[in-house]
Amino acid sequence: MRNNKPAGAVISIDLLKKLITILIKSGDLELVDKATEKRIGKAMDDLEAGRYSIASTPEEIEKHLKSMKKRYS
């Protein structure tokens, strides 16, 4: 949340792949700004390199998000 508005979302890797494919095929990458486009590219690079975490329950997601917050604070 930023300024009491949603600033991000946790989505499945499969959904991320589908969304990227749709954006690429549609040629409508302008749906996102350049910074977001860059983050998406980095996420895809990380995915292909095996740099990701799997969380199956809300508790696992919460634990992962807390570890990320500590890492990037």
Backbone hydrogen bonds, N-H to C=O, Kabsch-Sander energy under -0.5 kcal/mol:
donor,donor_aa,acceptor,acceptor_aa,energy
2,R,5,K,-2.7
5,K,2,R,-1.4
11,I,9,A,-0.6
16,L,12,S,-2.2
17,K,13,I,-2.6
18,K,14,D,-2.2
19,L,15,L,-2.7
20,I,16,L,-2.5
21,T,17,K,-2.5
22,I,18,K,-2.4
23,L,19,L,-2.4
24,I,20,I,-2.7
25,K,21,T,-2.9
26,S,22,I,-2.3
27,G,23,L,-0.9
27,G,24,I,-0.7
28,D,23,L,-1.1
31,L,28,D,-1.8
32,V,29,L,-1.6
37,E,33,D,-2.6
38,K,34,K,-2.3
39,R,35,A,-2.1
40,I,36,T,-2.6
41,G,37,E,-2.1
42,K,38,K,-2.2
43,A,39,R,-2.7
44,M,40,I,-2.4
45,D,41,G,-2.3
46,D,42,K,-2.7
47,L,43,A,-2.5
48,E,44,M,-2.6
49,A,45,D,-1.8
50,G,47,L,-1.4
51,R,46,D,-3.0
52,Y,50,G,-1.3
55,A,53,S,-0.5
61,I,57,T,-2.3
62,E,58,P,-2.6
63,K,59,E,-2.4
64,H,60,E,-2.3
65,L,61,I,-2.8
66,K,62,E,-2.3
67,S,63,K,-2.0
68,M,64,H,-2.2
69,K,65,L,-2.3
70,K,66,K,-2.1
71,R,67,S,-2.1
72,Y,68,M,-2.3
73,S,69,K,-0.6
73,S,70,K,-0.7
